[in-house]
Amino acid sequence: MALTNLTKREIILKVFERTREEMPQKHIRDAVQLTLDVVIEALSEGRNVELRNFGVFEVQARKARVGRNPNRPDKEVTIPARAVVKFKAGKELRAILRKFDIAVLDVR
């Protein structure tokens, strides 16, 4: 059984259901989008985003390196240095994941 991705739309619907439909979906959608905009803005400034008990999004530099084109392995390609975002799970999320049944994941 393959799991599906959680989408922004699904997040909005779940929040809507949990607020007992007291808030209009539009307000929830705007709040979710504003939250994501603030996270993106902070990361684009090089700031880490710490969400207690959930985790930390860290901006890290990935060094330039030499790679190979799988279609032409004889040719080297320079991969430039770039910024990447890493996620480090928080204490509560790690505890939940320790109990997670990995058999439901589609491991190849």
C-alpha positions as CSV (number, residue, x, y, z in Angstrom):
1,M,0.0,0.0,0.0
2,A,1.5,3.3,-1.1
3,L,1.0,6.3,1.1
4,T,-0.1,9.6,-0.6
5,N,1.5,12.9,0.1
6,L,-0.1,15.4,2.4
7,T,-1.0,18.5,0.4
8,K,-1.6,22.1,1.4
9,R,-5.3,21.6,0.5
10,E,-5.6,18.6,2.8
11,I,-4.0,20.6,5.6
12,I,-6.6,23.3,5.1
13,L,-9.4,20.8,5.2
14,K,-8.2,19.1,8.3
15,V,-7.8,22.4,10.2
16,F,-11.3,23.4,8.9
17,E,-12.7,20.1,10.3
18,R,-10.9,20.4,13.7
19,T,-12.1,24.0,14.2
20,R,-15.6,22.5,14.0
21,E,-16.1,24.6,10.8
22,E,-16.3,27.8,12.9
23,M,-13.8,29.5,10.7
24,P,-14.3,30.0,6.9
25,Q,-12.0,27.8,4.8
26,K,-10.7,31.0,3.1
27,H,-9.4,32.3,6.4
28,I,-7.7,29.0,7.1
29,R,-6.2,28.9,3.6
30,D,-4.9,32.5,4.1
31,A,-3.4,31.7,7.5
32,V,-1.7,28.5,6.2
33,Q,-0.3,30.4,3.2
34,L,0.9,33.3,5.3
35,T,2.6,30.8,7.6
36,L,4.4,29.2,4.7
37,D,5.3,32.6,3.3
38,V,7.0,33.6,6.6
39,V,8.9,30.3,6.6
40,I,10.1,30.8,3.0
41,E,11.1,34.4,3.7
42,A,13.1,33.4,6.8
43,L,14.9,30.5,4.9
44,S,15.6,32.8,1.9
45,E,17.4,35.1,4.3
46,G,19.5,32.3,5.6
47,R,17.7,32.0,8.9
48,N,16.8,28.6,10.4
49,V,13.1,28.0,11.3
50,E,12.6,26.3,14.7
51,L,9.2,24.9,15.4
52,R,9.3,23.5,19.0
53,N,8.5,19.8,19.3
54,F,8.2,19.5,15.5
55,G,11.7,20.3,14.2
56,V,14.1,22.7,12.7
57,F,14.5,23.7,9.0
58,E,18.2,24.5,8.6
59,V,19.8,26.4,5.7
60,Q,23.1,24.7,4.9
61,A,25.7,25.3,2.1
62,R,26.4,22.4,-0.1
63,K,30.0,22.6,-1.6
64,A,30.7,22.5,-5.3
65,R,31.6,19.1,-6.5
66,V,32.3,17.0,-9.6
67,G,29.6,14.7,-10.7
68,R,28.9,12.4,-13.7
69,N,26.2,12.4,-16.3
70,P,24.6,8.9,-16.0
71,N,24.1,8.9,-19.8
72,R,27.7,9.8,-20.5
73,P,29.7,8.6,-17.5
74,D,33.0,9.4,-19.2
75,K,32.2,13.1,-19.0
76,E,32.6,15.0,-15.7
77,V,30.2,17.8,-14.8
78,T,30.8,20.5,-12.2
79,I,27.9,20.9,-9.8
80,P,28.0,24.4,-8.4
81,A,27.8,25.2,-4.6
82,R,24.3,26.0,-3.5
83,A,22.1,26.5,-0.4
84,V,19.9,23.6,0.7
85,V,17.3,23.1,3.4
86,K,17.7,20.3,5.8
87,F,15.1,19.2,8.3
88,K,15.9,17.9,11.8
89,A,13.0,16.4,13.6
90,G,12.2,17.7,17.1
91,K,12.0,15.6,20.3
92,E,8.2,14.8,20.1
93,L,8.3,14.0,16.4
94,R,11.3,11.7,16.9
95,A,9.4,9.8,19.6
96,I,6.5,9.3,17.3
97,L,8.7,8.1,14.5
98,R,10.4,5.6,16.8
99,K,7.0,3.8,17.0
100,F,6.2,4.2,13.3
101,D,5.6,0.9,11.3
102,I,8.0,1.3,8.4
103,A,6.4,-1.7,6.7
104,V,3.8,0.8,5.3
105,L,6.5,2.7,3.4
106,D,7.2,1.7,-0.1
107,V,10.9,0.8,0.4
108,R,12.7,-0.1,-2.8
